[in-house]
Amino acid sequence: MVKKLEMYPEHILRLGLGLILVYTGFYLFFDQGESFSVFTTFFSFLPNLALFIKIFSVIQVVAGVCLLAGLFLRIVSFIIFWEFLFGLIISGVDLSTYKDFGLMTSALALFVLSSKKIPQVNAE
């Protein structure tokens, strides 16, 4: 008999966000063309912008792998939420804003779902 695979919202959010982070991290690492325009505007004070983008892309890949593996969900989703919010603020409103807003709120939803699993201590 085939056992039914149970899917929960947390699994779907982890899979979606994890794959997006891994994909964009690899993309940024190997092709920084379009990224320079956004990063240059706000991080022009950095002495080595290319190195900053490479480090940022590695962090994204690691965060994506953590989400896919189910490791450190609460802290990773919290950091990713703020990353997407910051990205939304610095890139401004354009045709891709709806995607950024969706990713940001997905990270927030994953943070809320993963926070509910923390055991509460009754103070009675």
N, C-alpha and C positions, 0 to 999 in steps of 0.2 A: 504494500500500500504506500502511496506517495504522501509524504507529510506536507501539510500546507505551510508555505513560507509566509510568515507574518511580517508585514511591513508597517512601520510606524512613521509618523511625520518626521521624527528626528533622523531616521535613516535616509529619507528622501532629501532632506535639507543637507545632511552630511555629504551625500553622494553628489548632489548638484554643486554645492559650494566647493567641495574638495576638487572635483574635476575642473571647475573653472579656475581655481587658484593654481593648480598644477599646469594647466594649459597656458594661462597668461604668464605664469612665472617662466616657463620655458621660452615662450614667445619673446618676453622682455629680455631674457638672457642672450638669445641668439640674434634678435633683430630689434634694435633700439631706435629705429628710424623715426616713427611717429611719436614715440615716447619722449624724445628730446624736446619737442616743442612744449609739451605740458610741463615737464620737469624743469626745463631751462627758465621758464617764466618765474617759477617760485623758488627754485633752488640754485639760482645763478651764483650765489655766494659760496657754493661748495667748490673746493679746488679741483676735484676730480668727479665730475658728474657721471661719467660712464661707469666708474667704479661703484658709485652710489646706486645706480640703476641695477647693476649686477648683484649687489648685496641685497637690494630690495626684492629682486626676482627670486633669489635663493630662499629668502624668508617666505615668499609666497608659496614656493614649491613645498617647503617644509610644513607650512601651515596646512596646505592642501592634503599632504600625506597624513598629517595628524588627524584631520577631519575624516579622511577615508578609513583610517585605521581605528577611529573612535578614541583617540588619545587626547587628553587635555582639552576636552570639548568646551568646557566653560571658559577657560582663559583664551583659547584660540578664537572662539566665536566672538568674544568680547573685543579682542584686538582687531579682528577682521571687520567688525561693525564700525569701529572708529576709523580704520583705514579707508573703508568705503565712504564714510561720512566726510572725512578729510578730502578724499578724491573728488567727491561731489562738490564740495565747497571750492576747491582750487580750480576745477575744470569748468565750473559754471554750468549754465543751462544750455543744452544743445539737443540735437536729435537722439543722442544716446543716454540722456538723463534718466529716462524711464528704466533702462537696464541697471544703471547704477543704483537707483532708488530700490529696485527689486532685490538686488544683491545685498544692499545694506539692511533692508528689513528682513531678509532671509537669515542673515547672520544674527540679527537681534532675536528672531524667533528661535533659532537654535540655542542661543544663550539662555533664553527664558526656559525652554524645554529642558536643557541640561541642568539648569539651576534647581529645577523641581525635584531632582533626584537626590539632593543633599538631605540627609536625615536631619530632622528638626528635633531639638531637645526641648521637652516639655518642662516648663518652669512652674511646676505645681507644688 
